[in-house]
Amino acid sequence: MWTVGVLKGGSEIGLSEQEINEMDPYELKKRMKNAENRFLNAGADFVIDEIGDLLEIIDRINYRLTEKKDAFISG
């Protein structure tokens, strides 16, 4: 099983889309970094900014799974 933490739009930051858009960029970055650390400390395999980034992560997971499968077959 793989876990992915989503920063924007998730409950970990606790901000609406409007609040995110209106927030001081430095403060937002600080909150996102804190939330990222909480996700990673909780065991997330990946942390992404927003749900739209998930397809790239799925591709990376599929690649890893393919590589392990190929290594098992070759070995």
LINVENTA-V661131 format. One record per backbone hydrogen bond with DSSP energy under -0.5 kcal/mol. CO is the residue of the C=O (numbers start at 1). NH is the residue of the N-H. If there is no record, write none. Layout:
BEGIN
CO;NH  CO;NH
END
This chain:
BEGIN
3;45  3;46  5;7  5;48  7;10  7;13  10;14  16;20  17;21  18;22  19;23  24;28  25;29  26;30  27;31  28;32  29;33  30;34  31;35  32;36  33;37  34;38  35;39  36;40  37;41  38;42  39;44  40;43  46;5  48;7  49;8  50;53  51;54  53;57  54;58  55;59  56;60  57;61  58;62  59;63  60;64  61;65  62;66  63;67  64;68  65;69  66;70  67;71  68;72  69;73  70;74  71;75
END
